Structure formats: structure tokens, C-alpha cells
Amino acid sequence: MSPQERADTPISGSPSTAQCPSHNARVPECDEERRKNEEKDEVREGKEKDEEDERSSDEGFMGMTPLLQAHHAMERMEEFVHKVWEGRWRVIPHDVLPDWLKDNDFLLHGHRPPMPSFRACFKSIFRIHTETGNIWTHLLGCLFFLCLGLMFMFRPNMSFVAPVQEKVVIGMFFLGAVLCLSFSWLFHTVYCHSEGVSRVFSKLDYSGIAFLIMGSFVPWLYYSFYCSPQPRFIYLIVVCILGLAAITVSQCDFFATPQYRGVRAGVFVGLGLSGVVPTLHFVISEGLIKATTMGQMGWLLLMATLYITGACLYAARIPERFFPGKCDIWFHSHQLFHILVVAGACVHFHGVSNLQEFRLKAGGGCTADGTL
């Protein structure tokens, strides 16, 4: 047999199409051969259809109005983002962020891209990026004050003059601290999800700051004006009104924009400085020495210094303003602001604890002139 004849002869066990009988006859080898041919035909037809759809899509895209073209491009971009996210995402520079994610143009690198899901946002807290420090400073601070508050609430009643009142009063401080720190770390975790989510959680974040300031006033006013219920009540009402006003303003969409950074800092610093009036009242009525010793005025001033310093660093964007690109991950202004907020809350709790201990040692009594 010649080589040509051997090449034309089908291999045993693999029947050729010519050897296969008609479709009415059931031969397993022929059925397998026909199935493979049908699969090849389907794949080829699918590729041809995809190519035709792509050509028609491109032709249709060119014939769309600019608005429809933009919408179509956004759909393609979303599809691309989801496909990319199936792999490992990378941090990106500031100049390629969408406008709603651009906040501090002195942080040049290390930003998260828009995330396609909340799960992705929460997984990102274990990655290194510009928000890592912001998230963990207030997440750990939140857990600390939550545990500290629970321990304080379960202290025996003999540690208080009026257990129910004092636990409620100091509990307001812990509630404000936990809400502030919780809203803060949640905002910094999920604000890269979408523009709508960023807007909602930024409003919660600003509201939390107001809750912390109001909650900090409550125990200090309670113990400082322990024997003067009327001014204590008036100051509490004024602080609550100012706090609610700050929360109302913070719900406006423009309040979260970068150009209103200074306004945001000013609103909350102003809310905190409203405590100057009751402080002066307390110093005048008790005397400077008594106010700074038994009244724990020194701790109050230290707390105010920490809060105001943090707000000023945040508003001025220091130190990254002087070292662009050098503080992208660690020690930028927002991170320092977070650290000073936690430190200020700790200082405030220490001062309030000293006031509570002084009131316990005094036995809850008041002098005839209504002073400490």
C-alpha cells in the first residue's frame, strides 16, 4: 500500500464521516463524531455573532447622541471595574480619582479606587492606603470607649452619690464618644463605595462630632454646677440647641465639599467654644484656684486645646501642605486630627472622673452659698 493510500485509510476505531450511516442508525462512534462537529459549529457561530454584535454596537455608539454615548461609556466602565475587581485592586494616584473622591490634593498617591460593594470596602481596611490610619484610629478608639463605658456603668452604686443620675449623665458622654468614633470609622471605610453612599455617611460623620461635643458638656455642667441647678439647666439647653443647629447645617450637601473644609472646622470649633461662657461663670463664682483644683479646669482646657489643634491641622491640611506626597499614608492632617480627638476624649473623661470622685468625697452636700 502506498503512503497516499495509507493516509486516506481511516484509523481503526475512529470512523470517518463517510463511514457513518444515516441519522436513523445509532452508532456510538458516529454519534460522538456528529456531537463534536455540532459543538464546533456552535462555537464558530457564537464567535461570528459576538463579532457582529460588537460591530453593530460600535456603529450604534457612533450614531448616538453625546448623552447616550456618555451613558453607554459609563456602563462599559462599570462592567470593566467589576471585571478588574475580580483580581486584586491597586491603590491609585489622586489625579485619576473621580471628582466625588477628591478631597485633599496634597495626598498624591495611595488612594483606593471606587469599590463595587460594601464587602470590598470593609475588606479594604486590612490594606494600606490613605484611609488606613483614619479607619483604625477611630475603630480602636470606639472599641476602647465602648469597653470603658460598660465597665463604668457596671461600677457598684456605692461609688456614686446618686447612682442613676450620675450613670445617665456620664453615659451621655460615652454615648457621644462611641457614636462619633463609630460614624467616623464607618465613613472612612465605605465612602469610596459610591457618591451617594459617601454623601450619606459624611453627614453621619459630621453629626457624630456634634454628638461628642454635646455629650462632653453634659457631665461637666452637671458636676461643675452641681449646687446651681438653674444655670446648669440653661447651659444644657443652649448647648443642645447649638448642637442641633450644627447637625442641621451638616446635612446640607455643600457642607461636605472640599471648599467648605474651613467652614466645617469653624462650625464645630464654634460649638466647642460655646463652653467659654459657662467656664467663665464657673471661674468667677468659684475663684480661679478652686476652679483649677477641685473644678478640674486644667483638664478641661487641655481637652479644648487638643480638639482645637486637631481642627486647625485638619482645616489647614498640615503637614501635607508643606510636604506633598510625603504624608500620603501616615501622619497626614486628618489622621492627626483623629488621634487628637481620641486623646481629647480621654483627657475629658479623666477630668470628669476626678469631678465625680470629688463629689463622692464631699458627700453630695452643698454649701449655703451654693458653691462647690
C-alpha positions as CSV (number, residue, x, y, z in Angstrom):
1,M,0.0,0.0,0.0
2,S,1.4,3.4,-1.0
3,P,1.8,6.2,1.6
4,Q,-1.0,8.1,-0.1
5,E,-3.4,5.1,0.3
6,R,-2.4,4.7,4.0
7,A,-3.2,8.4,4.6
8,D,-6.6,8.1,3.0
9,T,-7.5,5.0,5.0
10,P,-9.4,5.8,8.3
11,I,-7.8,4.8,11.5
12,S,-9.4,1.8,13.2
13,G,-11.8,2.7,16.0
14,S,-12.3,6.3,14.6
15,P,-14.9,6.1,11.8
16,S,-14.9,8.8,9.2
17,T,-17.9,10.7,8.3
18,A,-18.3,8.8,5.1
19,Q,-18.4,5.5,7.0
20,C,-21.2,6.8,9.4
21,P,-24.7,5.7,8.4
22,S,-27.6,7.9,8.2
23,H,-29.0,9.7,11.3
24,N,-31.6,7.0,11.7
25,A,-28.9,4.4,12.6
26,R,-27.5,4.7,16.1
27,V,-23.7,4.0,16.0
28,P,-21.9,5.3,19.2
29,E,-18.8,6.3,17.3
30,C,-20.7,8.3,14.7
31,D,-22.9,10.0,17.4
32,E,-19.7,11.2,19.1
33,E,-18.3,12.5,15.8
34,R,-21.5,14.3,15.0
35,R,-21.6,15.8,18.5
36,K,-18.1,17.2,18.2
37,N,-18.9,18.7,14.8
38,E,-22.1,20.3,16.2
39,E,-20.1,21.8,19.1
40,K,-17.5,23.3,16.7
41,D,-20.3,24.8,14.6
42,E,-21.9,26.3,17.7
43,V,-18.6,27.9,18.8
44,R,-18.0,29.3,15.3
45,E,-21.5,30.7,15.1
46,G,-21.1,32.2,18.6
47,K,-17.9,34.0,17.7
48,E,-19.4,35.3,14.5
49,K,-22.4,36.6,16.4
50,D,-20.2,38.3,19.0
51,E,-18.2,39.9,16.3
52,E,-21.3,41.1,14.6
53,D,-22.8,42.4,17.8
54,E,-19.6,44.3,18.6
55,R,-19.5,45.8,15.1
56,S,-23.2,46.8,15.4
57,S,-22.5,48.2,19.0
58,D,-19.7,50.3,17.8
59,E,-21.7,51.5,14.8
60,G,-24.6,52.3,17.1
61,F,-22.3,54.0,19.6
62,M,-21.1,56.4,16.9
63,G,-24.6,57.2,15.9
64,M,-25.8,58.0,19.4
65,T,-26.2,61.5,20.8
66,P,-23.5,62.7,23.2
67,L,-25.7,62.0,26.2
68,L,-26.3,58.4,25.2
69,Q,-22.7,57.9,24.3
70,A,-21.7,59.1,27.9
71,H,-24.3,56.7,29.4
72,H,-23.0,53.8,27.2
73,A,-19.5,54.6,28.2
74,M,-20.4,54.6,31.9
75,E,-22.0,51.2,31.5
76,R,-18.8,49.9,29.9
77,M,-16.7,51.4,32.6
78,E,-18.8,49.8,35.4
79,E,-18.5,46.4,33.6
80,F,-14.8,47.0,33.4
81,V,-14.5,47.9,37.1
82,H,-16.3,44.7,38.1
83,K,-14.1,42.6,35.9
84,V,-11.0,44.3,37.3
85,W,-12.2,43.8,40.9
86,E,-12.3,40.1,40.4
87,G,-8.5,40.4,40.6
88,R,-6.5,42.3,43.2
89,W,-7.1,46.0,43.2
90,R,-4.3,48.6,43.4
91,V,-4.1,52.0,45.0
92,I,-4.2,54.9,42.5
93,P,-2.9,58.5,42.4
94,H,-5.1,61.4,43.3
95,D,-5.3,62.8,39.8
96,V,-7.2,59.8,38.4
97,L,-9.8,59.7,41.2
98,P,-13.4,60.7,40.2
99,D,-14.3,64.1,41.4
100,W,-16.5,62.9,44.3
101,L,-13.5,61.1,45.8
102,K,-11.1,64.0,45.5
103,D,-10.8,65.7,48.9
104,N,-7.2,66.5,49.7
105,D,-5.0,67.2,46.7
106,F,-1.8,67.2,48.8
107,L,-2.2,63.5,49.2
108,L,-0.8,62.4,45.9
109,H,-0.7,58.6,46.0
110,G,-2.1,55.6,47.7
111,H,-5.9,56.2,47.2
112,R,-8.5,53.5,47.0
113,P,-10.4,53.2,43.7
114,P,-14.2,53.2,43.7
115,M,-15.3,49.9,45.3
116,P,-18.1,47.8,43.8
117,S,-19.6,46.5,47.1
118,F,-19.7,47.1,50.8
119,R,-17.9,43.8,51.3
120,A,-15.0,45.1,49.2
121,C,-14.9,48.4,51.3
122,F,-14.7,46.5,54.6
123,K,-12.1,44.2,53.3
124,S,-10.0,47.2,52.3
125,I,-9.5,48.1,56.0
126,F,-6.8,45.5,56.1
127,R,-4.9,47.1,53.2
128,I,-2.5,50.0,53.3
129,H,-3.9,53.2,51.7
130,T,-4.6,56.8,52.6
131,E,-7.6,55.9,54.8
132,T,-5.9,53.1,56.8
133,G,-4.8,55.3,59.7
134,N,-8.2,57.2,59.7
135,I,-10.1,54.0,60.0
136,W,-8.1,52.3,62.6
137,T,-7.5,55.3,64.9
138,H,-11.3,55.7,65.4
139,L,-12.1,52.0,65.2
140,L,-9.8,51.1,68.1
141,G,-10.9,54.3,69.9
142,C,-14.5,53.3,69.5
143,L,-13.8,49.8,71.0
144,F,-11.8,51.4,73.8
145,F,-14.6,53.8,74.9
146,L,-17.3,51.1,74.4
147,C,-15.4,48.8,76.9
148,L,-14.6,51.7,79.2
149,G,-18.2,52.8,79.2
150,L,-19.5,49.3,80.0
151,M,-17.1,49.0,82.9
152,F,-18.2,52.4,84.2
153,M,-21.9,51.5,84.0
154,F,-21.3,48.3,86.0
155,R,-19.5,50.0,88.8
156,P,-21.2,49.4,92.2
157,N,-23.7,52.0,93.3
158,M,-21.7,52.8,96.4
159,S,-19.2,54.6,94.1
160,F,-21.8,57.3,93.4
161,V,-23.8,59.8,95.3
162,A,-26.8,59.5,93.0
163,P,-26.1,56.3,91.0
164,V,-28.9,56.5,88.4
165,Q,-28.4,60.2,87.7
166,E,-24.6,60.1,87.5
167,K,-24.6,57.0,85.3
168,V,-27.0,58.6,82.9
169,V,-25.0,61.8,82.9
170,I,-21.6,60.2,82.3
171,G,-23.3,57.7,80.0
172,M,-24.2,60.6,77.7
173,F,-20.5,61.3,77.3
174,F,-19.8,57.7,76.4
175,L,-22.7,57.6,74.0
176,G,-21.5,60.7,72.2
177,A,-17.9,59.3,72.0
178,V,-19.0,55.9,70.7
179,L,-21.4,57.4,68.1
180,C,-18.7,59.9,66.9
181,L,-16.0,57.3,66.6
182,S,-18.3,54.7,65.0
183,F,-19.7,57.1,62.4
184,S,-16.2,58.2,61.7
185,W,-14.5,54.9,61.0
186,L,-17.6,53.7,59.1
187,F,-17.5,56.8,56.9
188,H,-13.8,56.4,56.1
189,T,-14.4,52.7,55.3
190,V,-17.3,53.0,52.9
191,Y,-17.1,56.4,51.4
192,C,-15.3,55.1,48.3
193,H,-18.3,52.8,47.5
194,S,-20.3,55.4,45.5
195,E,-21.1,59.1,45.6
196,G,-24.5,58.5,47.2
197,V,-23.0,56.4,50.0
198,S,-20.3,58.9,50.5
199,R,-22.8,61.7,50.9
200,V,-24.9,59.8,53.5
201,F,-22.0,58.6,55.7
202,S,-20.3,62.0,55.6
203,K,-23.5,63.5,57.1
204,L,-23.4,60.8,59.8
205,D,-19.7,61.6,60.4
206,Y,-20.4,65.3,61.0
207,S,-23.4,64.6,63.2
208,G,-21.2,62.3,65.3
209,I,-18.8,65.2,66.0
210,A,-21.7,67.3,67.3
211,F,-22.9,64.4,69.5
212,L,-19.4,64.1,71.0
213,I,-19.3,67.8,71.8
214,M,-22.8,67.8,73.3
215,G,-22.1,64.6,75.3
216,S,-18.9,66.1,76.7
217,F,-20.7,69.1,78.0
218,V,-23.3,67.1,80.0
219,P,-21.2,65.6,82.8
220,W,-19.0,68.7,83.1
221,L,-22.0,71.0,83.5
222,Y,-23.7,68.5,85.9
223,Y,-20.7,68.4,88.3
224,S,-19.5,71.9,87.9
225,F,-22.9,73.4,88.6
226,Y,-24.0,70.6,91.0
227,C,-25.3,73.1,93.5
228,S,-26.7,75.6,90.9
229,P,-29.4,73.7,89.0
230,Q,-30.9,76.8,87.3
231,P,-27.8,77.9,85.3
232,R,-26.9,74.2,84.7
233,F,-30.3,73.7,83.1
234,I,-30.0,76.9,81.0
235,Y,-26.5,76.0,79.7
236,L,-27.6,72.4,78.9
237,I,-30.5,73.7,76.8
238,V,-28.2,76.2,75.0
239,V,-25.6,73.6,74.2
240,C,-28.3,71.2,72.8
241,I,-29.8,73.9,70.6
242,L,-26.4,74.8,69.2
243,G,-25.5,71.2,68.7
244,L,-28.8,70.5,66.8
245,A,-28.1,73.6,64.7
246,A,-24.7,72.2,63.8
247,I,-26.2,68.9,62.9
248,T,-28.8,70.6,60.7
249,V,-26.2,72.6,58.8
250,S,-24.1,69.5,58.3
251,Q,-27.0,67.8,56.4
252,C,-26.6,70.2,53.5
253,D,-24.8,68.6,50.6
254,F,-22.4,71.5,50.1
255,F,-21.1,71.2,53.7
256,A,-19.1,68.1,52.7
257,T,-17.3,69.6,49.7
258,P,-13.6,70.4,49.9
259,Q,-14.0,74.1,49.5
260,Y,-16.0,74.2,52.8
261,R,-13.3,72.4,54.8
262,G,-12.6,75.6,56.8
263,V,-16.4,76.2,57.4
264,R,-16.7,72.6,58.7
265,A,-13.9,73.1,61.2
266,G,-15.2,76.5,62.2
267,V,-18.7,75.2,62.9
268,F,-17.5,72.5,65.3
269,V,-14.8,74.7,66.9
270,G,-17.5,77.3,67.5
271,L,-19.8,74.7,69.0
272,G,-17.0,73.7,71.4
273,L,-16.1,77.3,72.2
274,S,-19.6,77.9,73.4
275,G,-18.4,76.4,76.6
276,V,-16.4,79.6,77.3
277,V,-19.4,81.3,78.8
278,P,-20.2,78.6,81.5
279,T,-16.5,78.3,82.1
280,L,-16.1,82.0,82.9
281,H,-19.3,81.8,85.0
282,F,-17.7,78.9,87.0
283,V,-14.4,80.6,87.4
284,I,-16.0,83.9,88.6
285,S,-18.3,82.1,91.1
286,E,-15.7,79.6,92.5
287,G,-12.4,81.5,92.1
288,L,-9.5,80.6,89.8
289,I,-7.7,78.4,92.3
290,K,-10.7,76.4,93.3
291,A,-11.8,76.1,89.7
292,T,-8.4,74.7,88.6
293,T,-8.0,72.3,91.5
294,M,-11.4,70.9,92.6
295,G,-13.1,72.0,89.4
296,Q,-10.6,70.3,87.2
297,M,-10.4,73.3,84.9
298,G,-6.9,72.4,83.8
299,W,-8.1,69.1,82.2
300,L,-10.9,70.9,80.5
301,L,-8.5,73.5,79.0
302,L,-6.2,70.7,77.8
303,M,-9.1,68.9,76.2
304,A,-10.1,72.1,74.4
305,T,-6.5,72.6,73.2
306,L,-6.3,69.1,71.8
307,Y,-9.7,69.4,69.9
308,I,-8.9,72.9,68.5
309,T,-5.4,71.9,67.5
310,G,-6.7,68.9,65.6
311,A,-9.4,71.0,63.9
312,C,-6.9,73.6,62.8
313,L,-4.5,71.0,61.4
314,Y,-7.4,69.5,59.5
315,A,-8.6,72.8,58.1
316,A,-5.1,73.9,57.1
317,R,-4.0,70.4,55.9
318,I,-0.8,70.5,57.8
319,P,1.8,68.8,57.4
320,E,1.0,67.5,53.9
321,R,0.6,71.1,52.6
322,F,4.4,71.6,53.2
323,F,5.4,68.0,52.2
324,P,3.1,67.0,49.2
325,G,3.3,63.3,48.6
326,K,5.4,62.6,51.8
327,C,2.4,62.1,54.2
328,D,0.1,60.1,51.9
329,I,-0.2,57.1,54.2
330,W,0.9,58.1,57.7
331,F,0.7,61.4,59.7
332,H,-1.4,63.5,57.4
333,S,-3.7,66.1,58.9
334,H,-6.9,64.1,59.0
335,Q,-5.0,61.2,60.8
336,L,-3.5,63.6,63.3
337,F,-7.0,65.1,63.9
338,H,-8.4,61.7,64.6
339,I,-5.6,61.0,67.1
340,L,-6.1,64.3,68.9
341,V,-9.9,63.7,69.1
342,V,-9.3,60.3,70.9
343,A,-6.7,61.9,73.2
344,G,-9.1,64.8,74.0
345,A,-11.9,62.5,74.8
346,C,-9.6,60.5,77.2
347,V,-8.5,63.7,78.9
348,H,-12.1,64.8,79.3
349,F,-13.1,61.5,80.9
350,H,-10.2,61.8,83.3
351,G,-11.3,65.3,84.4
352,V,-14.9,64.2,84.7
353,S,-13.9,61.2,86.8
354,N,-12.0,63.5,89.1
355,L,-15.1,65.7,89.5
356,Q,-17.2,62.6,90.2
357,E,-14.7,61.4,92.9
358,F,-14.7,64.9,94.5
359,R,-18.4,64.9,94.6
360,L,-18.4,61.5,96.2
361,K,-15.9,62.6,98.9
362,A,-18.0,65.7,99.6
363,G,-21.0,63.5,100.3
364,G,-23.2,65.3,97.8
365,G,-23.9,68.2,100.0
366,C,-23.8,71.9,99.0
367,T,-22.8,74.9,101.0
368,A,-25.2,77.7,101.9
369,D,-23.9,80.0,99.1
370,G,-24.5,77.3,96.5
371,T,-20.8,76.8,95.6
372,L,-18.8,73.6,95.3
